Structures are given as C-alpha cells and as structure tokens.
Amino acid sequence: MLSNPIVVRMAIVLFTTAFAFWVATLLLRRMRRLLTEESFSIDAAPESEQFPMRTYNAVIQQLKQQKHELLSLQQVERRRAKTSENISAAVLSNLSSGVLFLTTNGLVRNANTAAKTILGFASPIGMSVSEVFRGAKVSSSSSRGSMETLASVVQASLRTQAASRSVEADYVTPAGEQRIFEITVSPVFTPSRETLGAACLITDKTEFALIQRLHELRGEMSAEMALALRNSVATISSYAQQLAVSRDPTMVRQLAVDIVSEAADLDHTIGGFLAGGTAAKAAGA
C-alpha cells in the first residue's frame, strides 16, 4: 500500500488537512481570547473614567451648596447692617442734641434734625467747618486763648485727633438768632484705628443760660430788695418814734404823711419784686 502512489497522496492530504485544522483551531482560540480581552478592556474603561467624573460632580455640587450658603449669609448680614443703620438713623434723628459728622478735611458729611434746628441751616451737608461755625466765638470760661473761634477748635481736633473736648460758644444763626450752645468734638476711628473724621455733639443751652441769668438777676434783686426793705423799715420806725413823742399837731400830720408815703414806696418795691419773680417762673416753665 505504501508503494501505491494514490495511498501516499491521500495520506499527505489527510495530514495536511489535520495540520491545517489544528492551526486554524489555535488561531480561532487566540482570536477569541484577544477579542475577550479587548471587550473587557472596553467595558472596564468607562468604569475607570466614571469614578473621577463622579468625584468632580460631587465637588461641583458641594461648591454650589457652599456658594448658596455664603450668599444666604451675605444677605443676612446685609439685612442686619441695614437694620442697624436704620436704628442708628432713627436714634440720631430723635435726639434732642445735634450731631454732626465731619470728614478729615472738615466737611459736614451727615447731620441730624436737631443739629439743623440748632445751627439754623436747612441742610449743612457739604459745608465746611468755617462756613457752619462762621463767626462763632468760644466763651471765655472754656477758651484756652484769647478770641478763640469755634471753627479753629474743631479744625484743631481734626488735625491732632486729640481726645474729646467740650467748649461753650456764642453763635448767631443765619436768621440772626442768638444761641449759646455746648459742643463736644470727638475723633472717630475704624477698628484698625484709621481716622474717619470727627463727631460733634451740640447741646443748645440758650434757654438754660437765660434761666440762669434770670436767677442771677433775681438774686441781685433780692439783695437790693432786702436793702430797700431794711431802709424803709428803719425810716418808718424813725417816723413812728418821732410821732410818739411829738405834741405839735402840724408835725404829727407831716409824720403821718411821711409814713404813708414810705409805706407806698415799700409796697411798690415789693410788688415789682413779686412781678419779676412771676416772670422768671413763667420763663422757666
């Protein structure tokens, strides 16, 4: 059989076919393994990419939440600051004393209602110290130098940033009204100790000074009244003693007339004193 060429040829073909089948089987297995690995890598890639993406999204969401919380806190602080500002404005507007806020260059930045009334300006905002306190003189009792002006005192406080100083001044409003007021100048600082300007507290003492002057006048009148009363009583007493020992009818009548006249003068003096006291009480009320 081996010498038969047909058998040999068939054996070679069979071997070749078996070898080719084996090689094809190996190639198919290798290709299947490669395809499986490639599929796994394709499936695994999105998982590896999704992890940082999820982390990024979580960070973005957290930042958005923090931004929202920050905006809410800012709105709360703005409302709180606005409320505090409104309260401060309401308190200042209802104070009986005037309040001026001056910038470092001596310009009026803010003024409450009482300050406008005391100074006699509809709105002193934007005016300089020299314009607001023009011609105002510091009273001799609180002046450190002769002919010291109120404007110079305030400007000196702004320059030196000295501690609060209170002075009394004689002031004339634009309408010509005489005023006496006490002004206290205090520097205003930021929390970091930077100078913002100065606050001026103005207290109108015109009525108080008038009452004090009336009391002084009443005291002087009381002294004069006591002296006049003493003299009148002494005169009347002298006339009465003469009347008691006199036997001359003409002298008696003259002494009686003198006593009546002196009593009338005394009554007039006492009436004037009482009328002055009533006027002083009315002015004080």
WOPE-V189683 format. One record per helix or strand. SS is the DSSP state (H for helix, E for strand). FROM is the first residue (numbers start at 1). LEN is the number of residues. Records with the same first field share a line. If there is no record, write none. Layout:
SS=FROM-LEN + FROM-LEN
This chain:
H=5-89 + 113-7 + 129-4 + 150-11 + 206-40 + 249-36
E=98-6 + 107-5 + 128-1 + 137-2 + 149-1 + 165-8 + 178-12 + 195-10
